[in-house]
Amino acid sequence: IFIGGVPRSGTTLMRAMLDAHPDVRCGQETRVVPRILQMRQHWVKSQRESVRLEQAGVSKAVLDNAIAAFCLEVIVGHGDPARRLCN
């Protein structure tokens, strides 16, 4: 479960409500996932970075799979196990 929003929009309250459910674990905000997604956006939009990725053989699919695996590892390792994780 991904929760996104601007500051003061109720995302912390939403996390607390979801965290109260026995099958959901939100834990503390990592702030890592939004940052890595910003980096991905920069890499894809920047002509220079896109060329570098292409020269290295890194397609958008490879980049997306790597970022997804990284984000999952961060979220899973950030707290106790649960059926549903949120960040």
N, C-alpha and C positions, 0 to 999 in steps of 0.2 A: 504494500500500500504506500503510495507516494503522496505526500501532502506538500502542496506548494502554495505560496501566496506572498504578498508584500508584507512588510513589517506592520504590526498592530492590526492584522486582519483576522485574527482568531485561530491561526494555525497551531499555536501552543495549546489552546483550549481543546481543539480538535484532537491533537495528539494525546492529551490527558484523557479525554473521553474514550478514545480507541484503546488506550493502554489499560483501561479499567476492565476491558473484556478479557476473559481467561484465555482465549485463543490468539490474542494479539499482543505483540510486544513492540512498543515504539522506542522506549528508552530515551536517552538524551539525544538532542540534535547533533549530528556529526559535522554538519556544514561542509563535508567533503564532497558529497554527491553534487550539489549545485555548482561547486567550483570546477569539478572535473567535466561537467556538462558545458560550462562556459568555455573551458579549454577546447573541448571538442568543436564547439561552434566556431571558435577562432581558427582552429586548424583547417576546418572545411571551407570557411569563407575566405581565408587568406590565400591569395594566389601562390605566394612563396611557400607557405606551409603545405598547400595541396600538392605542389610539384615535388617537394621533399618527400611527402608520404608516398606519392606515386612512384618516385625513383626508388624508394625503399621496398616497393611491392606491397604497400599497405593500402588496401582498398577500403572504401567506406564500410563494407560489411565486416572486414577484419577489425577495423577501428571500433565499430559498434559492438562487436562481440567481445573485444578486449575490455572496453569500458563497462559493458554489462557485467562481465565476470569480476572486474575490480570493484564495482559498486556493490554487488552481491556479497563479496568477501568482506567489505567494510561493514555492511549492515548486519550480516550474520555474526561477525566477530565483536559486535558492539554491545552485546548483552546476552541474556539467557535465551535458550531455544524456545520457539513458539511455532504454532501452525502457520500463523500469519505474521509477517514482519512489516514494520512501517518505518519510513524515514522522511 
